[in-house]
Amino acid sequence: MLELGPQGWGAILALLWTLFAIRNWRRYRTSSSRLPPYIPEKILPHEPQWIVYARWSRTLGALITIPHMRRPVIVINTREAADDLLTRNKSFACRPYFPMAELLGRQHNVGFTYYGERLKKMRAVLHFSLSKRHISTVWGDLLDSQSLCLCHDLFRLQQGFYDTVESNVQTFIVRLAYGRTPDTKYLKDAQEIMHHTGQALQPGRWAVDNYPLLWWVPSWVPGAGFQRWASDGKELFLSLTRGAFHHVKEEMAQGSGQNSFVRHCLLHFSTNPGFGPEMEDIVMYVAGSLFSAGTETVSGSILTFILLMARHEQIQERAFQEIATVVGLDRLPGPQDADSLPFINALVQEVHRFNPSIPLATHSNYQDEEYRGQRIPRKTWILVNIWAMLHDETVYENPADFIPDRFMQRNPPPDPRDLLYGFGRRRCPGAYIANAFIFHVVARTLSTFKITPDGAPPPLDFACGFVPSPKPFQCHFVPRSHASPLLGL
Ligand code: HEM
């Protein structure tokens, strides 16, 4: 057999890559229309990209192309363009291809699944279990007990509230998925899996993203350490996902265990005539997607709320007064109060508008498209700039300021939650449960604590990653005088 050294492999890969690049180049050249205008600036790593894109879109238009990328990456910056393209055209329901994420097995995860029959089934399962009608009937006890648990933990706070919030939300999502409180080993593994995913998505980090043929290089080839890393990461992801799912099935067989997404879906769908191994597999992987989809997004929103309360004492006091007047001080607010607390509702909307948990959603298109004379080639990476839409000064006056009152006007601007959760056939299926949990946490913490800064107000300093949570900051949760009987302590 012909033996190839590293140089031989390199030459073959370079040749194949050149042919691939020529083919793409010819395809882009032959089209008559142009790509949207390029941003004439290289994005610096420390600057939040969504802010740079929003700035350029004011002069260049709704769609802009990011320079210095191997393939076209187009950013959609206005709601109108997002509605036209993402809501009305199913071609844009696709996700980009991330070779490294796929080597890690993440194509099983809902968020990475390409548009097609399997995705539709995954989303049907999610829409069934996390639908609006099931929020209070199926998930009411979980929402009540987990938000109460957060208030208890904040009351007894031994160490930083930041970790307390994050671990409460993680417990919430694991209880939602599997009906059990996770142990430290489970949480450690689940966080490691998310960390791997984050590493896999880092632009420019992996040669396999630019040279897809490296996908096929076996792990024993010198320099193919990424294959071994990915295979270990995939093993961890699969074993955690399968283990947690089968644990619920065993509990169900024994007639024990708590309500959960897995149990709810299995009980419901197993009575369908078409239910078989494929549907069981789908429920398993959908449940395995919830941790990465639901933890950072929800805790990022709650931490942003806390940061803004520590900075805006008067707004916080007004929110407390509303609860004291409408609900009283002898019980905790609950879902039945949501419609009677307009200022709390406005406050939550403004928290989301101010710092959306996912400022840039990622889509792709499975066929060539054109938008107002601009070309969007097939398989373009589409970044949807949710942040830009929520900071559009023609819609939200003084967008850099935190003003819940903007939603109390007679003709308020659109509810940010219409945009916050994404678009069309990829819109977040966890929106109802996320809204419900965030309402419980906001209303209950405001009713029992005064959130005060530790000296000077904490800075508005957010991480630059996929989910820009506030960077760790100091503040105090001072229990209000009626808090301890209210919390049963
Ligand atoms: C404040 C909290 C949350 C925010 C802001 C948020 C936002 C989003 C956004 C922007 C997307 C992408 C939409 C698009 O591509 O157009 C998404 C996808 C998704 N979210 Fe959420 N989310 C939150 C909480 C949750 C929760 C609690 C769950 C589940 C328990 C969840 C499950 C999912 C799933 C499974 C997807 C992937 C959907 C798909 O690819 O088809 N999310 N979310």
Residues whose N, C-alpha, C, O or C-beta is under 5 A from the ligand:
A	BS01	HEM	V110 G111 L290 A293 G294 T297 V298 S301 S357 I358 A361 T362 L420 Y421 G422 F423 R425 R426 R427 C428 P429 G430 A434
